[in-house]
Amino acid sequence: MIRVLLVDDEAMIRAGVRAILETDAGLEVVAEGADGRAAVDLARAHRPHVALLDIRMPRMDGLAAAEEIRRTAPATAVAILTTFDEDAYIERALAGGAAGFLLKAGDPRELLAGVRAVAEGAAYLAPRVARHVIDELSGGRMARGADARRRAAALTARERDVLALVGAGLSNADIGRRLYLVEGTVKSYVSSILQRLEVRNRVQAAVLAHEAGLVDRGA
């Protein structure tokens, strides 16, 4: 069972999101809150697998709460749920360690898929957000590609294999099955890769994997 913390300052939104989550028997909303400070406190108290946070909230916004949760409750993955898809929000959310960015106006199936992906250790961007990221990456691609290839070349062959699958959006469990490794070993590889590449999270590692040309176009 995937335990979810839901935090949004609008009760109607929380009720709607909770109703969607409850259609999946594998998801359980274990706590709800209405502001960023409550999000941090509830994450510490309930240790959910996923914290689903709105951006604009009183006392502490969702982006600041995401950073605090990742610092004080690192076992909890964070997904941002918002109506706002501006690049500045996306950049700050991902830089702060959020593993998912979902839009309230999106398909309910995207919400369920995103929560499951984040809980399994993968990264998930709503399709509209992914388009923003791709458009941003299109400028200066050659220079970034050269830098990404240089950084990836410093990894071992096995680390590059793992990085390529991270770039393809696979969870640690899926990577383990693909490479015939136990999940704990994959987790160690991912931690080492993040450290050696000097990136903060799987999303940034995935972007670098694409820029380095490690990810199959069909992935």
C-alpha distance (Angstrom), angle and dihedral (degrees) to the residues before:
residue distance angle dihedral
M1 . . .
I2 3.81 . .
R3 3.82 110.5 .
V4 3.81 114.3 -145.4
L5 3.79 131.6 -165.1
L6 3.82 112.1 -155.2
V7 3.80 119.6 -160.9
D8 3.82 125.0 177.1
D9 3.80 129.6 136.4
E10 3.83 92.2 -135.0
A11 3.81 112.8 79.9
M12 3.82 92.3 -158.3
I13 3.80 91.3 55.1
R14 3.80 91.8 48.4
A15 3.80 90.5 50.8
G16 3.80 92.0 50.7
V17 3.79 94.7 46.6
R18 3.80 91.6 45.5
A19 3.81 89.9 51.6
I20 3.80 90.3 53.9
L21 3.80 93.2 47.0
E22 3.80 91.1 49.3
T23 3.82 90.6 60.2
D24 3.82 86.3 72.8
A25 3.81 111.0 72.5
G26 3.80 89.6 -156.5
L27 3.81 94.0 62.1
E28 3.81 127.2 74.7
V29 3.81 126.8 -174.3
V30 3.82 101.7 -141.7
A31 3.81 98.5 176.2
E32 3.80 142.5 4.9
G33 3.78 132.9 -155.5
A34 3.80 140.2 177.9
D35 3.82 104.7 -145.5
G36 3.77 142.0 35.2
R37 3.79 96.9 -104.3
A38 3.81 90.1 52.9
A39 3.81 87.9 50.6
V40 3.80 91.3 58.8
D41 3.81 93.9 44.5
L42 3.82 93.4 46.9
A43 3.80 92.1 47.6
R44 3.79 90.0 54.6
A45 3.81 92.6 46.0
H46 3.82 100.4 44.0
R47 3.84 102.6 26.6
P48 3.82 93.9 -147.2
H49 3.79 121.1 -168.7
V50 3.82 90.3 -126.3
A51 3.80 132.8 24.1
L52 3.80 110.3 -156.6
L53 3.82 107.3 -160.3
D54 3.78 136.5 -175.1
I55 3.82 115.4 -138.8
R56 3.80 105.2 -136.2
M57 3.80 108.8 54.5
P58 3.83 135.9 137.4
R59 3.82 125.8 -97.4
M60 3.81 92.3 15.6
D61 3.80 126.9 10.8
G62 3.78 121.4 -124.3
L63 3.79 94.3 -105.7
A64 3.81 92.9 55.7
A65 3.80 89.6 43.6
A66 3.81 90.1 52.0
E67 3.81 90.9 54.8
E68 3.80 91.7 48.1
I69 3.80 93.2 47.8
R70 3.80 91.9 50.0
R71 3.81 88.4 51.0
T72 3.81 99.5 45.2
A73 3.84 102.5 26.6
P74 3.82 103.8 29.8
A75 3.80 93.6 167.4
T76 3.81 88.8 66.9
A77 3.79 114.9 84.5
V78 3.80 116.2 -146.9
A79 3.79 128.1 -138.6
I80 3.79 121.6 -176.6
L81 3.81 116.5 -137.6
T82 3.80 115.0 -167.9
T83 3.78 148.7 137.4
F84 3.80 89.7 -128.6
D85 3.80 119.4 88.6
E86 3.81 101.0 170.3
D87 3.79 116.0 141.8
A88 3.81 93.4 -118.0
Y89 3.81 91.9 60.1
I90 3.79 92.1 46.2
E91 3.80 93.0 49.8
R92 3.79 94.3 47.9
A93 3.81 93.5 44.9
L94 3.79 93.5 52.0
A95 3.79 93.2 42.0
G96 3.81 88.4 52.7
G97 3.77 92.2 57.6
A98 3.80 102.4 -96.3
A99 3.80 111.0 154.1
G100 3.80 96.1 -162.0
F101 3.78 139.5 34.9
L102 3.82 115.5 -164.8
L103 3.79 131.0 176.8
K104 3.81 123.0 -134.7
A105 3.79 89.1 -141.3
G106 3.80 91.8 56.2
D107 3.79 130.2 104.4
P108 3.85 111.9 -74.5
R109 3.79 87.2 -126.7
E110 3.81 88.5 62.4
L111 3.80 89.5 55.7
L112 3.81 93.0 52.4
A113 3.80 92.9 43.7
G114 3.80 91.6 47.7
V115 3.79 95.1 50.5
R116 3.80 91.6 48.0
A117 3.82 92.8 47.0
V118 3.80 93.3 49.7
A119 3.83 91.6 46.2
E120 3.81 89.5 53.3
G121 3.79 92.2 54.1
A122 3.79 97.9 -100.7
A123 3.80 128.7 119.1
Y124 3.79 123.1 -113.7
L125 3.79 131.1 -167.5
A126 3.79 121.5 -177.6
P127 3.83 109.5 -116.0
R128 3.82 93.6 -107.5
V129 3.81 90.2 50.4
A130 3.80 91.2 47.2
R131 3.80 89.2 55.4
H132 3.80 90.2 53.6
V133 3.80 90.5 51.7
I134 3.80 92.8 47.3
D135 3.81 91.5 48.8
E136 3.81 89.8 50.3
L137 3.79 91.3 49.8
S138 3.79 92.6 51.2
G139 3.82 91.8 75.8
G140 3.80 114.6 78.9
R141 3.79 91.3 2.4
M142 3.80 96.3 149.6
A143 3.81 94.3 54.2
R144 3.79 92.3 45.3
G145 3.79 90.7 46.6
A146 3.79 92.2 54.7
D147 3.80 91.2 48.8
A148 3.81 92.1 46.4
R149 3.82 92.2 50.6
R150 3.80 90.6 49.8
R151 3.80 92.0 51.3
A152 3.80 93.7 44.4
A153 3.80 90.8 49.8
A154 3.82 88.7 64.9
L155 3.81 89.9 64.2
T156 3.78 124.9 87.8
A157 3.80 118.5 -103.3
R158 3.81 91.0 -104.7
E159 3.82 91.7 48.8
R160 3.80 89.2 52.7
D161 3.81 89.3 51.3
V162 3.80 89.9 52.7
L163 3.81 92.3 44.4
A164 3.81 90.9 52.6
L165 3.79 90.6 54.7
V166 3.80 91.7 46.0
G167 3.80 85.6 54.2
A168 3.79 89.4 52.1
G169 3.82 88.9 57.0
L170 3.80 98.8 -109.4
S171 3.80 121.5 153.7
N172 3.80 121.5 -125.6
A173 3.80 90.1 -100.4
D174 3.82 92.1 52.1
I175 3.80 91.7 46.9
G176 3.81 89.6 51.1
R177 3.79 91.6 53.0
R178 3.80 91.9 47.1
L179 3.81 94.6 48.8
Y180 3.83 97.8 31.9
L181 3.80 93.0 -116.1
V182 3.79 130.2 134.2
E183 3.81 113.4 -107.7
G184 3.81 93.2 -114.5
T185 3.80 90.3 57.3
V186 3.80 90.7 50.4
K187 3.80 90.1 50.9
S188 3.81 89.5 53.2
Y189 3.81 90.8 49.5
V190 3.81 91.4 50.2
S191 3.81 92.3 49.6
S192 3.80 90.5 50.0
I193 3.81 91.6 47.5
L194 3.81 93.0 51.7
Q195 3.78 90.5 49.6
R196 3.80 95.8 46.1
L197 3.79 93.7 45.5
E198 3.81 90.4 44.9
V199 3.80 93.3 -130.4
R200 3.80 125.4 139.4
N201 3.79 103.4 -137.4
R202 3.80 147.6 1.1
V203 3.79 93.7 -88.0
Q204 3.79 92.1 59.2
A205 3.81 89.7 45.3
A206 3.81 90.1 50.2
V207 3.80 91.5 51.6
L208 3.81 90.3 50.5
A209 3.81 90.2 49.1
H210 3.81 90.0 55.5
E211 3.80 92.8 45.5
A212 3.81 90.1 50.3
G213 3.80 90.8 52.6
L214 3.80 94.1 -118.3
V215 3.80 96.3 126.8
D216 3.76 121.1 82.3
R217 3.82 109.7 -119.3
G218 3.78 89.0 -126.9
A219 3.81 92.9 57.0
